[in-house]
């Protein structure tokens, strides 16, 4: 008899402040409580320690910069020129980024995706 492992849940979280990571981690903690056998892969550039402090169960930390959010020097000040520059940088290698993440998803049996990031865009800035 062949035992199938459950599909992994890939979670993409913006690196824009700790609020996105902690709110998403609260949802993931509930997923872990309700479905503890589903492997979690958290793709973000938010600090590993922040997620580890927020998630009671095991997870794979996949360091990835998938979006910009807004560049800020503090919680109220937006740096729009720096945000645009980072957005343009990500867009310059966007096709490669998407292709490498698709490969990653296939390698890790990911069939479920939850994202707290905007989808990639080909529109001009």
Backbone torsions as a table, in degrees:
resi	resn	phi	psi	omega
1	UNK	NA	130.0	180.0
2	UNK	-88.3	127.3	177.3
3	UNK	-96.4	123.7	179.8
4	UNK	-94.4	133.2	174.9
5	UNK	-80.3	149.6	-179.1
6	UNK	-66.9	152.3	177.7
7	UNK	-66.9	145.1	179.0
8	UNK	-80.0	152.5	174.1
9	UNK	-104.9	117.6	178.4
10	UNK	-96.0	124.4	-176.3
11	UNK	-120.3	114.5	179.3
12	UNK	-98.3	120.3	-177.1
13	UNK	-120.4	132.9	176.2
14	UNK	-62.8	151.5	176.6
15	UNK	-91.6	11.7	-177.0
16	UNK	-79.8	86.6	178.2
17	UNK	77.5	165.1	-178.6
18	UNK	-80.4	-17.8	-177.4
19	UNK	-60.3	-43.4	179.1
20	UNK	-62.2	-45.2	-177.9
21	UNK	-65.2	-43.7	-177.7
22	UNK	-71.4	-36.9	177.6
23	UNK	-68.4	-40.9	178.2
24	UNK	-67.3	-38.9	178.1
25	UNK	-61.1	-34.9	177.3
26	UNK	-63.3	-39.5	176.3
27	UNK	-65.8	-43.4	-178.9
28	UNK	-66.3	-33.9	176.1
29	UNK	-61.2	-38.5	177.2
30	UNK	-69.2	-38.7	174.7
31	UNK	-59.4	-44.9	179.2
32	UNK	-62.0	-36.5	179.3
33	UNK	-68.6	-43.4	-176.2
34	UNK	-81.2	-31.4	-176.9
35	UNK	-138.8	70.7	-172.7
36	UNK	-65.3	-16.7	-178.6
37	UNK	-85.5	-10.1	179.1
38	UNK	-79.1	117.4	177.1
39	UNK	-67.6	137.5	178.5
40	UNK	-106.1	132.6	172.4
41	UNK	-119.2	118.4	-178.1
42	UNK	-105.9	111.7	-179.3
43	UNK	-99.8	111.6	-176.8
44	UNK	-167.0	171.1	170.9
45	UNK	-113.1	6.5	173.1
46	UNK	-64.3	152.2	-176.2
47	UNK	-61.5	137.6	178.3
48	UNK	-57.9	-41.4	-177.4
49	UNK	-60.4	-34.4	179.9
50	UNK	-65.4	-44.4	179.2
51	UNK	-68.8	-41.6	180.0
52	UNK	-60.8	-36.9	178.7
53	UNK	-70.9	-23.5	-175.0
54	UNK	-99.1	-20.9	-176.9
55	UNK	-107.1	124.8	-177.9
56	UNK	-74.8	-26.2	-176.3
57	UNK	-104.8	-175.6	179.9
58	UNK	-74.4	151.0	173.8
59	UNK	-157.4	158.4	174.6
60	UNK	-97.1	127.0	176.8
61	UNK	-93.5	116.4	179.5
62	UNK	-111.3	100.8	-178.2
63	UNK	-67.5	118.4	-177.5
64	UNK	-152.5	137.0	173.6
65	UNK	-103.3	101.5	-174.5
66	UNK	-105.7	-14.2	178.7
67	UNK	-156.4	175.9	-178.4
68	UNK	-101.9	-39.4	-168.5
69	UNK	71.2	-127.1	175.2
70	UNK	-136.6	130.7	176.5
71	UNK	-74.7	128.1	-177.6
72	UNK	-135.8	145.6	173.7
73	UNK	-90.7	-21.4	174.2
74	UNK	-153.2	-175.1	-173.7
75	UNK	-70.5	-11.1	-177.4
76	UNK	-117.8	-17.6	-173.2
77	UNK	-101.1	117.6	177.7
78	UNK	-94.8	136.5	175.7
79	UNK	-107.0	89.4	-174.8
80	UNK	-66.1	-40.7	177.1
81	UNK	-61.8	-41.6	178.6
82	UNK	-67.4	-36.9	177.0
83	UNK	-62.3	-46.6	178.7
84	UNK	-61.6	-41.9	179.9
85	UNK	-62.6	-43.3	178.9
86	UNK	-68.0	-37.6	177.3
87	UNK	-62.2	-45.1	178.7
88	UNK	-63.7	-35.9	177.5
89	UNK	-63.9	-47.4	178.6
90	UNK	-61.3	-42.0	179.4
91	UNK	-63.5	-27.5	-179.3
92	UNK	-66.8	-25.8	178.2
93	UNK	-122.6	19.8	-176.6
94	UNK	-56.7	-45.0	-178.5
95	UNK	-61.5	-42.3	177.7
96	UNK	-65.4	-41.7	179.3
97	UNK	-60.0	-48.4	179.9
98	UNK	-61.7	-45.2	-179.4
99	UNK	-62.1	-41.8	-179.4
100	UNK	-69.8	-35.3	176.7
101	UNK	-68.7	-37.5	176.1
102	UNK	-60.6	-44.0	176.5
103	UNK	-59.9	-43.3	179.1
104	UNK	-60.5	-43.9	179.5
105	UNK	-60.5	-43.9	180.0
106	UNK	-64.5	-42.0	-178.8
107	UNK	-65.3	-26.4	-175.3
108	UNK	-108.6	18.6	176.6
109	UNK	54.3	40.8	179.5
110	UNK	-81.6	125.3	175.7
111	UNK	-127.5	-3.1	-179.6
112	UNK	-128.2	133.3	-179.9
113	UNK	-131.9	133.7	173.8
114	UNK	-126.5	127.4	-175.0
115	UNK	-130.6	135.8	173.4
116	UNK	-115.0	46.2	178.2
117	UNK	-141.1	155.5	174.7
118	UNK	-75.0	153.3	177.0
119	UNK	-69.1	154.8	177.1
120	UNK	-63.6	151.4	-177.5
121	UNK	-133.1	146.5	175.1
122	UNK	-103.6	5.6	-178.3
123	UNK	-73.3	155.4	177.8
124	UNK	-70.7	149.9	179.4
125	UNK	-79.0	NA	NA
